[in-house]
Amino acid sequence: SQQGEEDPQALSIQEGENATMNCSYKTSINNLQWYRQNSGRGLVHLILIRSNEREKHSGRLRVTLDTSKKSSSLLITASRAADTASYFCATAGGFKTIFGAGTRLFVKA
Amino acid sequence: NAGVTQTPKFQVLKTGQSMTLQCAQDMNHNSMYWYRQDPGMGLRLIYYSASEGTTDKGEVPNGYNVSRLNKREFSLRLESAAPSQTSVYFCASSEARGPYNEQFFGPGTRLTVL
């Protein structure tokens, strides 16, 4: 049973455009995290937002969290070809962190 | 610092064979985790170790055993491999005793069971 579900499953954009990915979850959480996975590699942590936060920024990344709707979004601004990867949201409501199935982002140069 | 290392990178087994996947971290983290990743799915937690000397089942523990050998090392054992265990296995570690901190991942072990 997966907690987070990303939308869309796949996204293809031109370099320089913004990319938005959404995550929905089902139960209460302590925090929500976003990770990136390049092809054939392990996951890399991008950003963590706590349940009492609504928005967080890190470089070209902007994450929002709406606990009333049990949803989060990840915005990547001015995308680059190097942003091509899969992006996962992960929710932590107890000790265990539950990962969604991911959004595959392809940025065309 | 090497971070989280895993061995081997690739492995092919026949049904019924056994093997141990090794994981080590050099960040002095308390918690360590084993996940599997199947095509089109996110990571699913197999086992975790909140701290040295403790291990607990995750979402999909059947067919696996783990050992937290010391603070640095956390191994995953398949006693009798099955084709359903064909997957990519990731080890991860985190600093805190809990989910509040980020997890650091190893590069993965790609396992095929014939």
Backbone of each chain as ProteinMPNN parsed JSONL, in Angstrom:
{"seq_chain_A": "SQQGEEDPQALSIQEGENATMNCSYKTSINNLQWYRQNSGRGLVHLILIRSNEREKHSGRLRVTLDTSKKSSSLLITASRAADTASYFCATAGGFKTIFGAGTRLFVKA", "coords_chain_A": {"N_chain_A": [[0.86, -1.185, 0.0], [0.827, 1.984, -1.089], [1.657, 5.234, -0.023], [2.082, 7.828, -1.124], [1.105, 9.305, -4.19], [2.106, 10.168, -7.326], [1.555, 12.687, -9.808], [1.819, 14.137, -13.007], [2.342, 10.793, -14.413], [4.329, 10.832, -16.295], [6.254, 13.399, -17.856], [7.015, 15.692, -20.345], [9.008, 18.311, -21.378], [10.241, 21.474, -22.744], [13.557, 22.72, -22.562], [14.097, 25.326, -20.24], [11.44, 25.798, -19.693], [8.927, 25.593, -17.073], [8.44, 22.947, -14.706], [5.913, 21.068, -13.226], [5.018, 18.917, -10.654], [2.802, 16.742, -8.985], [1.691, 15.45, -5.828], [-0.228, 13.17, -4.036], [-1.56, 12.051, -0.943], [-2.639, 9.757, 1.691], [-2.991, 9.505, 4.505], [-2.426, 11.078, 7.731], [0.572, 13.02, 8.146], [4.006, 13.506, 9.215], [6.015, 14.777, 7.845], [6.838, 15.658, 4.452], [8.729, 14.551, 1.758], [10.767, 15.179, -1.11], [12.408, 13.42, -3.668], [15.004, 12.794, -6.078], [15.796, 10.709, -8.841], [18.232, 9.716, -10.92], [18.669, 7.927, -13.982], [19.387, 4.566, -13.395], [20.596, 5.054, -10.972], [20.874, 5.675, -7.358], [18.458, 7.194, -5.094], [18.277, 10.715, -4.56], [18.064, 13.103, -2.064], [15.963, 15.951, -2.207], [14.331, 17.991, -0.994], [12.673, 18.762, 2.073], [9.556, 19.149, 3.597], [7.815, 20.199, 6.389], [4.883, 19.199, 8.249], [3.648, 21.428, 9.297], [4.347, 23.468, 7.67], [3.824, 25.471, 4.74], [4.966, 26.22, 2.371], [8.081, 25.909, 0.65], [11.361, 26.761, -0.39], [14.119, 25.971, -2.506], [16.783, 26.825, -4.147], [16.128, 26.397, -7.529], [13.853, 25.045, -6.958], [10.533, 24.717, -5.779], [8.367, 23.89, -3.261], [5.119, 23.031, -2.265], [2.697, 22.462, 0.298], [-0.377, 21.149, 1.15], [-2.149, 20.319, 3.685], [-4.81, 20.0, 4.231], [-5.901, 19.135, 1.891], [-4.382, 16.989, 1.529], [-2.105, 16.974, -0.181], [0.745, 17.737, -2.267], [2.998, 19.804, -4.114], [5.637, 19.944, -6.497], [7.634, 22.284, -7.937], [9.758, 22.931, -10.574], [11.703, 25.419, -11.703], [12.665, 27.099, -14.752], [13.747, 24.878, -16.302], [16.359, 22.458, -16.976], [18.268, 20.393, -19.233], [19.674, 18.624, -17.658], [17.962, 18.174, -15.584], [16.426, 16.061, -16.227], [14.993, 13.167, -15.073], [13.641, 10.853, -12.64], [11.151, 11.722, -10.295], [10.293, 11.532, -6.93], [7.822, 11.562, -4.404], [7.775, 11.323, -0.859], [6.325, 10.196, 2.04], [6.172, 10.596, 5.547], [4.804, 9.251, 8.266], [5.051, 7.902, 10.514], [7.567, 5.887, 11.815], [8.319, 4.787, 9.404], [9.105, 5.608, 6.03], [7.243, 6.258, 3.192], [7.238, 5.747, -0.237], [6.101, 7.181, -3.32], [5.108, 6.211, -6.711], [6.386, 7.773, -8.549], [7.261, 10.487, -10.835], [8.193, 10.696, -14.146], [10.392, 12.816, -15.578], [11.214, 14.479, -18.542], [13.42, 16.554, -20.053], [13.779, 18.444, -22.823], [16.477, 19.459, -24.799]], "CA_chain_A": [[0.0, 0.0, 0.0], [1.682, 3.153, -1.215], [1.052, 6.404, 0.554], [2.105, 8.947, -2.05], [0.87, 9.024, -5.6], [2.507, 11.334, -8.114], [0.814, 12.995, -11.026], [1.541, 13.016, -13.914], [3.308, 9.702, -14.388], [5.436, 11.242, -17.149], [6.155, 14.794, -18.267], [8.05, 16.066, -21.296], [8.976, 19.765, -21.581], [11.412, 22.06, -23.367], [14.485, 23.402, -21.663], [13.682, 26.688, -19.937], [10.07, 25.788, -19.191], [8.751, 25.123, -15.7], [7.855, 21.61, -14.562], [5.158, 20.917, -11.981], [4.614, 17.563, -10.329], [1.911, 16.722, -7.833], [1.713, 14.249, -5.001], [-1.35, 13.067, -3.103], [-1.352, 11.001, 0.053], [-3.927, 9.339, 2.26], [-3.138, 9.628, 5.958], [-1.695, 12.211, 8.3], [2.021, 12.893, 7.995], [4.906, 14.401, 9.948], [6.677, 15.586, 6.837], [6.815, 15.12, 3.093], [10.03, 14.782, 1.133], [10.908, 14.928, -2.548], [13.688, 12.852, -4.053], [15.251, 12.657, -7.498], [16.548, 9.522, -9.206], [18.726, 9.635, -12.291], [18.578, 6.571, -14.5], [20.403, 3.633, -12.931], [21.256, 5.53, -9.743], [20.065, 5.742, -6.158], [17.691, 8.425, -4.92], [18.952, 11.848, -3.923], [17.093, 13.951, -1.374], [15.891, 17.315, -2.724], [13.757, 18.962, -0.076], [11.729, 18.238, 3.068], [8.623, 20.142, 4.116], [7.139, 19.671, 7.561], [3.427, 19.266, 8.158], [3.179, 22.759, 9.693], [4.827, 24.426, 6.674], [2.958, 25.528, 3.552], [5.768, 26.415, 1.17], [9.505, 25.911, 0.903], [12.137, 26.986, -1.598], [15.529, 25.593, -2.5], [17.283, 27.1, -5.504], [15.05, 26.451, -8.533], [12.757, 24.187, -6.502], [9.526, 25.264, -4.866], [7.455, 22.844, -2.814], [3.98, 23.454, -1.468], [2.023, 21.389, 1.014], [-1.737, 21.465, 1.596], [-2.526, 19.162, 4.497], [-6.274, 19.826, 4.193], [-6.188, 18.365, 0.676], [-3.419, 15.88, 1.515], [-1.404, 17.039, -1.456], [1.946, 18.547, -2.349], [3.473, 19.975, -5.482], [7.042, 20.305, -6.694], [7.837, 23.112, -9.119], [11.14, 23.172, -10.989], [11.662, 26.556, -12.627], [13.728, 27.215, -15.756], [14.308, 23.532, -16.324], [17.55, 22.18, -17.79], [18.347, 19.0, -19.677], [20.192, 17.84, -16.533], [16.865, 17.868, -14.655], [15.8, 14.818, -16.671], [15.116, 12.186, -13.994], [12.366, 10.525, -11.998], [10.977, 12.456, -9.051], [9.437, 10.787, -6.014], [7.472, 12.122, -3.107], [7.863, 10.332, 0.204], [5.627, 10.689, 3.221], [6.577, 9.978, 6.803], [3.772, 9.452, 9.279], [5.527, 7.172, 11.692], [8.992, 5.729, 11.539], [8.575, 4.37, 8.028], [8.892, 6.553, 4.945], [6.578, 5.573, 2.089], [7.506, 6.415, -1.502], [5.175, 7.021, -4.422], [5.629, 5.544, -7.905], [7.269, 8.706, -9.233], [6.993, 11.168, -12.107], [9.371, 10.71, -15.016], [10.511, 14.112, -16.254], [12.173, 14.547, -19.635], [13.626, 17.939, -20.479], [14.405, 18.425, -24.149], [17.405, 20.58, -25.032]], "C_chain_A": [[0.891, 1.228, 0.0], [0.945, 4.366, -0.724], [0.954, 7.519, -0.465], [1.854, 8.49, -3.468], [1.176, 10.279, -6.389], [1.661, 11.455, -9.373], [1.504, 14.169, -11.696], [2.561, 11.896, -13.747], [4.534, 10.06, -15.208], [5.174, 12.648, -17.651], [7.319, 15.115, -19.184], [7.935, 17.55, -21.596], [10.239, 20.218, -22.291], [12.29, 22.709, -22.29], [14.047, 24.856, -21.484], [12.259, 26.783, -19.414], [10.063, 25.338, -17.724], [8.102, 23.748, -15.706], [7.156, 21.526, -13.216], [4.728, 19.471, -11.824], [3.8, 17.598, -9.05], [1.988, 15.387, -7.117], [0.498, 14.273, -4.091], [-1.079, 11.915, -2.147], [-2.625, 10.804, 0.846], [-4.086, 9.585, 3.748], [-2.309, 10.806, 6.464], [-0.187, 11.947, 8.267], [2.762, 13.823, 8.95], [5.634, 15.329, 8.987], [6.527, 14.908, 5.482], [8.137, 15.496, 2.449], [9.933, 14.518, -0.373], [12.327, 14.447, -2.821], [13.773, 12.815, -5.574], [16.081, 11.392, -7.734], [16.943, 9.614, -10.679], [18.768, 8.166, -12.695], [19.722, 5.701, -13.985], [21.101, 4.03, -11.642], [20.318, 5.41, -8.542], [19.333, 7.072, -6.073], [18.519, 9.478, -4.2], [17.89, 12.761, -3.324], [17.141, 15.372, -1.933], [15.45, 18.302, -1.652], [12.778, 18.269, 0.857], [10.85, 19.377, 3.532], [7.856, 19.51, 5.268], [5.641, 19.928, 7.472], [2.876, 20.638, 8.543], [3.696, 23.862, 8.765], [3.936, 24.367, 5.449], [3.775, 25.631, 2.268], [7.237, 26.435, 1.562], [10.243, 26.054, -0.422], [13.552, 26.462, -1.394], [16.054, 25.757, -3.921], [16.139, 27.233, -6.488], [13.847, 25.589, -8.151], [11.825, 24.948, -5.572], [8.547, 24.145, -4.544], [6.335, 23.476, -2.006], [3.349, 22.233, -0.82], [0.671, 21.887, 1.478], [-2.233, 20.252, 2.366], [-4.037, 18.942, 4.493], [-6.681, 19.002, 2.973], [-5.285, 17.143, 0.565], [-2.701, 15.844, 0.162], [-0.205, 17.963, -1.366], [2.288, 18.72, -3.815], [4.938, 20.374, -5.465], [7.132, 21.07, -8.006], [9.331, 23.258, -9.355], [11.09, 24.301, -12.014], [12.855, 26.519, -13.573], [14.475, 25.896, -15.915], [15.492, 23.414, -17.289], [17.541, 20.719, -18.203], [18.812, 18.098, -18.531], [19.128, 17.525, -15.489], [16.122, 16.605, -15.053], [16.073, 13.72, -15.653], [13.713, 11.769, -13.583], [12.327, 11.213, -10.645], [9.938, 11.745, -8.195], [9.08, 11.634, -4.813], [7.484, 10.984, -2.097], [7.235, 10.926, 1.452], [6.055, 9.901, 4.447], [5.512, 10.298, 7.845], [4.088, 8.722, 10.552], [7.012, 7.029, 11.511], [9.245, 5.495, 10.059], [8.277, 5.496, 7.051], [8.345, 5.793, 3.756], [6.752, 6.391, 0.821], [6.383, 6.173, -2.501], [5.864, 6.384, -5.616], [6.469, 6.476, -8.772], [6.703, 9.334, -10.482], [8.285, 11.171, -12.911], [9.374, 12.002, -15.817], [11.574, 14.016, -17.333], [12.247, 15.981, -20.125], [14.42, 17.926, -21.783], [15.254, 19.666, -24.353], [17.071, 21.332, -26.313]], "O_chain_A": [[1.618, 1.484, 0.96], [-0.251, 4.52, -0.97], [-0.115, 8.096, -0.66], [2.323, 7.435, -3.894], [0.581, 11.331, -6.154], [1.137, 10.479, -9.91], [1.77, 15.156, -11.01], [3.537, 12.047, -13.012], [5.648, 9.654, -14.876], [4.026, 13.047, -17.847], [8.473, 14.846, -18.85], [6.877, 18.01, -22.026], [11.192, 19.452, -22.429], [11.806, 23.175, -21.258], [13.674, 25.528, -22.445], [11.911, 27.761, -18.753], [11.039, 24.789, -17.212], [7.314, 23.423, -16.594], [7.735, 21.871, -12.186], [4.151, 18.874, -12.733], [4.075, 18.386, -8.145], [2.301, 14.351, -7.703], [0.223, 15.284, -3.446], [-0.443, 10.926, -2.512], [-3.579, 11.57, 0.709], [-5.195, 9.847, 4.216], [-1.583, 11.443, 5.701], [0.262, 10.804, 8.349], [2.202, 14.808, 9.432], [5.843, 16.508, 9.275], [6.141, 13.743, 5.386], [8.605, 16.627, 2.583], [9.108, 13.725, -0.827], [13.303, 14.979, -2.291], [12.757, 12.808, -6.268], [16.952, 11.049, -6.934], [16.089, 9.593, -11.566], [18.889, 7.279, -11.849], [20.891, 6.06, -14.126], [22.093, 3.41, -11.257], [19.138, 5.09, -8.683], [19.563, 7.969, -6.884], [19.35, 9.167, -3.347], [16.934, 13.143, -3.999], [18.22, 15.936, -2.114], [16.104, 19.32, -1.425], [12.127, 17.298, 0.471], [11.348, 20.462, 3.83], [7.312, 18.413, 5.134], [5.193, 20.779, 6.704], [1.757, 20.982, 8.16], [3.508, 25.048, 9.038], [3.355, 23.323, 5.151], [3.335, 25.188, 1.207], [7.604, 26.902, 2.64], [9.805, 25.533, -1.448], [14.106, 26.497, -0.295], [15.796, 24.923, -4.788], [15.267, 28.084, -6.313], [12.922, 25.428, -8.948], [12.256, 25.71, -4.707], [7.971, 23.53, -5.442], [6.571, 24.347, -1.168], [3.456, 21.116, -1.327], [0.577, 22.928, 2.128], [-2.685, 19.273, 1.772], [-4.5, 17.826, 4.725], [-7.668, 18.268, 3.007], [-5.404, 16.356, -0.374], [-2.693, 14.829, -0.535], [-0.14, 18.849, -0.514], [1.92, 17.898, -4.655], [5.412, 21.046, -4.549], [6.75, 20.559, -9.06], [10.078, 23.656, -8.461], [10.494, 24.144, -13.08], [13.913, 25.981, -13.244], [15.682, 25.818, -15.69], [15.607, 24.154, -18.265], [16.869, 19.9, -17.577], [18.396, 16.943, -18.44], [19.357, 16.702, -14.603], [15.275, 16.123, -14.3], [17.226, 13.377, -15.391], [12.722, 12.271, -14.114], [13.332, 11.282, -9.938], [8.852, 11.4, -8.663], [9.926, 12.341, -4.266], [7.236, 9.828, -2.441], [7.579, 12.034, 1.865], [6.27, 8.691, 4.383], [5.337, 11.447, 8.25], [3.428, 8.928, 11.57], [7.667, 7.98, 11.086], [10.255, 5.943, 9.516], [7.315, 6.245, 7.224], [8.922, 4.785, 3.349], [6.453, 7.585, 0.798], [5.785, 5.097, -2.528], [7.049, 6.053, -5.557], [7.195, 6.007, -9.649], [5.79, 8.798, -11.11], [9.334, 11.592, -12.424], [8.481, 12.252, -16.627], [12.684, 13.543, -17.092], [11.247, 16.551, -20.561], [15.561, 17.467, -21.839], [14.805, 20.786, -24.11], [17.75, 22.299, -26.657]]}, "seq_chain_B": "NAGVTQTPKFQVLKTGQSMTLQCAQDMNHNSMYWYRQDPGMGLRLIYYSASEGTTDKGEVPNGYNVSRLNKREFSLRLESAAPSQTSVYFCASSEARGPYNEQFFGPGTRLTVL", "coords_chain_B": {"N_chain_B": [[34.431, 11.095, 2.085], [32.616, 8.113, 1.456], [29.914, 7.75, 1.635], [27.008, 5.897, 1.253], [27.588, 2.607, 0.544], [27.198, -0.229, -1.597], [27.353, -3.709, -2.186], [26.987, -6.696, -4.148], [27.108, -4.881, -7.335], [25.694, -5.95, -9.437], [23.883, -9.02, -9.836], [23.204, -12.382, -10.675], [21.064, -14.966, -10.021], [20.085, -18.407, -9.561], [16.882, -19.919, -9.186], [16.183, -20.727, -5.842], [18.782, -20.49, -4.928], [20.971, -18.881, -2.537], [21.892, -15.676, -1.205], [23.763, -12.831, 0.017], [23.29, -9.418, 0.347], [25.344, -6.649, 0.705], [25.748, -3.73, 2.708], [27.085, -0.618, 3.603], [27.716, 2.29, 5.592], [29.343, 5.428, 6.034], [28.733, 7.629, 7.539], [28.111, 7.774, 10.153], [25.487, 7.267, 10.83], [22.427, 6.55, 12.564], [20.193, 5.051, 11.723], [19.203, 2.557, 9.351], [18.18, 1.207, 6.179], [16.493, -1.123, 3.994], [15.349, -1.264, 0.71], [13.265, -2.281, -2.036], [12.973, -1.831, -5.551], [10.731, -1.932, -8.101], [9.84, -2.083, -11.6], [8.014, 0.757, -12.618], [7.07, 1.272, -10.125], [7.265, 2.762, -6.884], [9.718, 2.912, -4.236], [9.759, 0.155, -2.042], [9.667, -0.662, 1.334], [11.676, -3.062, 2.853], [13.041, -4.095, 5.173], [14.047, -2.441, 8.193], [16.436, -0.764, 10.309], [16.348, 0.771, 13.208], [18.256, 1.542, 15.031], [21.559, 0.57, 16.08], [21.617, -2.855, 16.73], [18.91, -3.289, 16.604], [16.204, -4.456, 14.572], [13.504, -4.252, 12.228], [10.453, -5.281, 10.59], [9.456, -4.209, 7.355], [7.342, -3.131, 4.729], [7.352, -5.263, 2.849], [8.549, -7.9, 3.858], [8.709, -10.67, 3.515], [10.574, -13.573, 2.702], [13.04, -12.533, 3.073], [15.876, -11.783, 5.176], [17.593, -9.869, 7.683], [20.617, -8.362, 8.968], [21.97, -6.313, 11.379], [25.013, -5.594, 11.574], [26.86, -3.954, 12.82], [27.216, -0.484, 13.723], [27.812, 0.621, 11.256], [27.197, -1.262, 9.234], [24.733, -3.076, 7.369], [23.108, -5.848, 6.419], [21.394, -7.722, 3.862], [19.686, -10.698, 3.409], [18.866, -13.257, 1.157], [17.405, -16.215, 1.48], [16.408, -18.352, -0.075], [16.218, -17.833, -3.173], [13.699, -16.433, -5.31], [11.996, -16.012, -8.492], [10.266, -13.825, -8.216], [11.651, -12.1, -6.673], [13.352, -10.733, -8.244], [14.679, -7.652, -8.849], [15.61, -4.212, -8.173], [17.703, -3.397, -5.587], [17.947, -1.202, -2.904], [19.926, 0.293, -0.441], [19.722, 2.423, 2.385], [20.461, 5.189, 4.583], [19.94, 7.121, 7.588], [20.214, 9.97, 9.767], [18.776, 10.5, 12.156], [16.852, 8.891, 14.741], [14.309, 8.082, 13.402], [11.838, 9.359, 11.088], [12.424, 11.95, 10.364], [14.578, 13.125, 9.19], [16.529, 13.43, 6.186], [17.035, 10.719, 3.934], [19.878, 8.898, 2.874], [20.991, 7.376, -0.024], [22.345, 4.307, -1.343], [24.005, 3.125, -4.383], [22.611, 0.979, -5.414], [21.694, -2.49, -6.03], [21.397, -4.605, -8.69], [19.403, -7.264, -9.104], [18.823, -10.389, -10.564], [16.733, -13.142, -10.756], [16.648, -16.305, -11.965]], "CA_chain_B": [[33.398, 10.149, 2.54], [31.999, 7.359, 0.384], [28.458, 7.759, 1.783], [26.439, 4.561, 1.378], [28.106, 1.713, -0.488], [26.518, -1.511, -1.697], [27.965, -4.735, -3.026], [27.575, -6.336, -5.437], [26.293, -3.988, -8.174], [24.832, -6.821, -10.244], [23.935, -10.424, -9.444], [22.238, -13.282, -11.278], [20.909, -16.18, -9.224], [19.082, -19.384, -9.974], [15.856, -20.144, -8.169], [16.609, -21.571, -4.739], [20.089, -20.106, -4.411], [20.959, -17.861, -1.491], [22.951, -14.673, -1.292], [23.686, -11.714, 0.943], [23.625, -8.091, -0.159], [26.056, -5.911, 1.744], [25.591, -2.275, 2.73], [27.858, 0.061, 4.644], [27.678, 3.754, 5.534], [30.422, 6.033, 6.813], [28.241, 8.922, 8.004], [27.769, 7.603, 11.569], [24.031, 7.332, 10.958], [21.816, 5.552, 13.448], [19.16, 4.234, 11.085], [19.503, 2.031, 8.022], [16.978, 0.683, 5.529], [16.579, -1.845, 2.719], [14.185, -1.114, -0.155], [13.323, -2.83, -3.376], [12.296, -0.995, -6.541], [10.288, -2.671, -9.265], [9.461, -1.168, -12.683], [6.74, 1.459, -12.495], [6.658, 1.407, -8.731], [8.208, 3.442, -6.014], [10.477, 2.019, -3.371], [9.014, -0.501, -0.971], [10.558, -0.956, 2.454], [11.753, -4.485, 3.178], [13.39, -4.096, 6.59], [14.824, -1.289, 8.624], [17.101, -0.861, 11.6], [16.273, 2.114, 13.787], [19.537, 1.798, 15.688], [22.385, -0.625, 16.182], [21.055, -3.88, 17.605], [17.469, -3.488, 16.398], [15.701, -4.546, 13.204], [12.055, -4.389, 12.163], [9.912, -5.549, 9.273], [8.818, -3.138, 6.615], [6.126, -3.451, 3.971], [7.466, -6.518, 2.097], [9.675, -8.616, 4.445], [8.714, -12.12, 3.293], [11.635, -14.09, 1.845], [14.278, -11.82, 3.384], [16.34, -11.591, 6.554], [18.596, -8.818, 7.772], [21.511, -8.327, 10.123], [22.682, -5.046, 11.617], [26.26, -6.163, 12.072], [27.393, -2.905, 13.694], [26.56, 0.759, 13.345], [28.109, 0.924, 9.862], [26.828, -2.26, 8.236], [23.377, -3.633, 7.423], [23.076, -6.776, 5.297], [20.102, -8.304, 3.486], [19.921, -12.055, 2.945], [17.829, -14.037, 0.499], [17.743, -17.599, 1.824], [16.046, -19.213, -1.197], [15.756, -16.816, -4.111], [12.577, -16.728, -6.202], [11.914, -15.027, -9.581], [9.546, -12.625, -7.759], [12.607, -11.231, -5.984], [14.077, -9.96, -9.253], [14.402, -6.262, -8.541], [16.774, -3.404, -7.805], [17.689, -3.251, -4.136], [18.643, -0.015, -2.417], [20.161, 0.498, 0.976], [19.735, 3.844, 2.731], [20.702, 5.477, 5.995], [19.563, 8.469, 8.019], [20.891, 10.321, 11.012], [17.934, 10.488, 13.347], [16.05, 7.703, 15.023], [12.956, 8.442, 12.995], [11.716, 9.726, 9.68], [12.422, 13.394, 10.182], [15.731, 13.557, 8.424], [16.633, 12.867, 4.862], [17.709, 9.444, 3.772], [20.949, 8.852, 1.886], [20.864, 6.092, -0.697], [23.43, 3.704, -2.089], [23.795, 3.078, -5.834], [21.707, -0.103, -5.779], [22.131, -3.799, -6.535], [20.418, -5.127, -9.648], [19.347, -8.711, -8.91], [17.956, -11.175, -11.442], [16.583, -14.529, -10.33], [16.164, -17.072, -13.122]], "C_chain_B": [[32.749, 9.45, 1.361], [30.483, 7.414, 0.467], [27.955, 6.357, 2.063], [26.96, 3.711, 0.227], [27.372, 0.378, -0.427], [27.331, -2.447, -2.565], [27.08, -5.975, -3.021], [26.696, -5.331, -6.183], [25.299, -4.781, -9.001], [24.979, -8.254, -9.727], [22.849, -11.192, -10.178], [22.236, -14.555, -10.444], [19.962, -17.137, -9.909], [18.086, -19.55, -8.834], [16.372, -21.115, -7.108], [17.97, -21.247, -4.169], [19.944, -19.03, -3.343], [22.073, -16.86, -1.745], [22.717, -13.565, -0.268], [24.121, -10.443, 0.242], [24.222, -7.291, 1.0], [25.82, -4.407, 1.598], [26.414, -1.71, 3.869], [27.735, 1.566, 4.457], [28.758, 4.313, 6.465], [30.038, 7.406, 7.353], [27.841, 8.886, 9.477], [26.263, 7.72, 11.809], [23.512, 6.233, 11.867], [20.941, 4.562, 12.707], [19.577, 3.797, 9.688], [18.29, 1.275, 7.502], [17.358, -0.161, 4.305], [15.244, -1.683, 1.987], [14.383, -1.977, -1.401], [12.516, -1.92, -4.302], [12.005, -1.825, -7.772], [9.801, -1.697, -10.332], [8.089, -0.552, -12.454], [6.255, 1.646, -11.077], [7.702, 2.206, -7.966], [8.986, 2.423, -5.205], [9.573, 1.415, -2.308], [9.994, -0.965, 0.087], [10.509, -2.434, 2.801], [11.966, -4.656, 4.684], [14.078, -2.785, 6.915], [15.426, -1.571, 9.989], [17.15, 0.554, 12.183], [17.592, 2.51, 14.455], [20.295, 0.481, 15.773], [21.744, -1.606, 17.16], [19.574, -4.112, 17.436], [17.16, -3.602, 14.906], [14.193, -4.757, 13.254], [11.614, -4.605, 10.738], [9.317, -4.286, 8.676], [7.577, -3.642, 5.923], [6.164, -4.823, 3.325], [8.618, -7.37, 2.631], [9.789, -10.09, 4.073], [9.804, -12.536, 2.305], [12.993, -13.458, 2.111], [14.597, -11.881, 4.876], [17.418, -10.517, 6.542], [19.445, -8.994, 9.011], [22.118, -6.941, 10.22], [23.965, -5.436, 12.328], [26.936, -5.222, 13.073], [26.75, -1.606, 13.226], [26.723, 1.048, 11.854], [27.407, 0.004, 8.868], [25.45, -2.889, 8.476], [23.23, -4.534, 6.208], [21.676, -7.355, 5.11], [20.366, -9.677, 2.89], [18.676, -12.643, 2.314], [18.2, -15.503, 0.717], [17.486, -18.55, 0.654], [15.396, -18.327, -2.255], [14.636, -17.329, -5.012], [12.539, -15.672, -7.306], [11.208, -13.738, -9.169], [10.463, -11.654, -7.012], [13.555, -10.529, -6.957], [13.691, -8.497, -9.092], [15.719, -5.499, -8.402], [16.655, -3.109, -6.315], [18.535, -2.051, -3.728], [18.754, -0.057, -0.906], [20.194, 2.002, 1.231], [20.047, 4.002, 4.214], [20.227, 6.881, 6.315], [20.107, 8.688, 9.427], [20.02, 10.047, 12.238], [17.264, 9.143, 13.536], [14.601, 8.036, 14.667], [12.959, 8.963, 11.58], [11.94, 11.198, 9.397], [13.571, 13.921, 9.362], [15.781, 12.855, 7.087], [17.351, 11.53, 4.904], [18.751, 9.545, 2.668], [20.982, 7.451, 1.3], [22.177, 5.623, -1.312], [23.068, 3.609, -3.557], [22.9, 1.935, -6.293], [22.413, -1.377, -6.208], [21.03, -4.321, -7.449], [20.482, -6.641, -9.603], [18.363, -9.345, -9.881], [17.944, -12.609, -10.94], [15.93, -15.316, -11.47], [15.382, -18.307, -12.675]], "O_chain_B": [[32.372, 10.092, 0.381], [29.812, 7.151, -0.531], [28.416, 5.7, 2.996], [26.785, 4.067, -0.938], [26.977, -0.085, 0.643], [27.925, -2.031, -3.56], [26.475, -6.286, -1.995], [25.629, -4.972, -5.686], [24.18, -4.325, -9.236], [26.041, -8.653, -9.248], [21.716, -10.725, -10.296], [23.287, -15.146, -10.195], [19.14, -16.737, -10.734], [18.418, -19.345, -7.667], [16.919, -22.172, -7.421], [18.297, -21.669, -3.06], [18.918, -18.355, -3.261], [23.063, -17.16, -2.413], [21.609, -13.394, 0.242], [25.183, -10.392, -0.378], [23.685, -7.262, 2.108], [25.709, -3.891, 0.486], [26.433, -2.263, 4.968], [27.661, 2.064, 3.334], [29.044, 3.756, 7.524], [30.902, 8.248, 7.598], [27.291, 9.859, 9.994], [25.822, 8.205, 12.85], [24.073, 5.14, 11.936], [20.94, 3.371, 13.02], [20.21, 4.546, 8.944], [17.478, 0.768, 8.276], [18.393, 0.055, 3.674], [14.172, -1.922, 2.543], [15.5, -2.346, -1.763], [11.518, -1.323, -3.898], [12.914, -2.356, -8.41], [9.388, -0.586, -9.999], [7.125, -1.249, -12.138], [5.145, 2.129, -10.854], [8.863, 2.301, -8.366], [8.917, 1.221, -5.461], [8.721, 2.101, -1.743], [11.017, -1.579, -0.217], [9.434, -2.994, 3.017], [11.162, -5.287, 5.37], [14.619, -2.109, 6.039], [15.001, -2.469, 10.715], [17.895, 1.413, 11.711], [17.982, 3.678, 14.439], [19.727, -0.59, 15.559], [21.375, -1.236, 18.274], [19.019, -5.024, 18.047], [17.777, -2.928, 14.082], [13.667, -5.357, 14.192], [12.28, -4.184, 9.792], [8.766, -3.431, 9.369], [6.846, -4.475, 6.458], [5.135, -5.495, 3.248], [9.6, -7.554, 1.911], [10.836, -10.704, 4.283], [9.951, -11.951, 1.232], [13.981, -13.8, 1.461], [13.707, -12.013, 5.716], [18.072, -10.285, 5.525], [19.063, -9.67, 9.967], [22.711, -6.446, 9.261], [23.987, -5.589, 13.549], [27.517, -5.672, 14.06], [25.829, -1.634, 12.41], [25.845, 1.665, 11.252], [27.055, 0.439, 7.772], [25.062, -3.187, 9.605], [23.226, -4.046, 5.078], [20.891, -7.464, 6.051], [21.175, -9.813, 1.972], [17.577, -12.544, 2.858], [19.207, -15.972, 0.189], [18.277, -19.465, 0.422], [14.186, -18.101, -2.238], [14.622, -18.49, -5.42], [12.998, -14.549, -7.094], [11.51, -12.671, -9.705], [10.082, -10.513, -6.752], [14.461, -9.811, -6.533], [12.515, -8.144, -9.188], [16.801, -6.078, -8.504], [15.623, -2.628, -5.848], [19.682, -1.905, -4.15], [17.806, -0.396, -0.197], [20.648, 2.766, 0.379], [19.911, 3.06, 4.994], [20.121, 7.73, 5.429], [20.413, 7.749, 10.162], [20.464, 9.448, 13.217], [17.131, 8.36, 12.596], [13.772, 8.246, 15.552], [14.01, 8.998, 10.939], [11.668, 11.654, 8.286], [13.53, 15.057, 8.888], [15.153, 11.816, 6.888], [18.16, 11.258, 5.791], [18.528, 10.2, 1.65], [20.999, 6.461, 2.032], [23.006, 6.426, -1.741], [21.957, 3.968, -3.948], [22.471, 1.919, -7.446], [23.551, -1.361, -6.677], [19.879, -4.46, -7.037], [21.478, -7.242, -10.007], [17.221, -8.901, -10.009], [18.992, -13.217, -10.726], [14.806, -15.026, -11.879], [14.901, -19.069, -13.513]]}, "name": "protein", "num_of_chains": 2, "seq": "SQQGEEDPQALSIQEGENATMNCSYKTSINNLQWYRQNSGRGLVHLILIRSNEREKHSGRLRVTLDTSKKSSSLLITASRAADTASYFCATAGGFKTIFGAGTRLFVKANAGVTQTPKFQVLKTGQSMTLQCAQDMNHNSMYWYRQDPGMGLRLIYYSASEGTTDKGEVPNGYNVSRLNKREFSLRLESAAPSQTSVYFCASSEARGPYNEQFFGPGTRLTVL"}
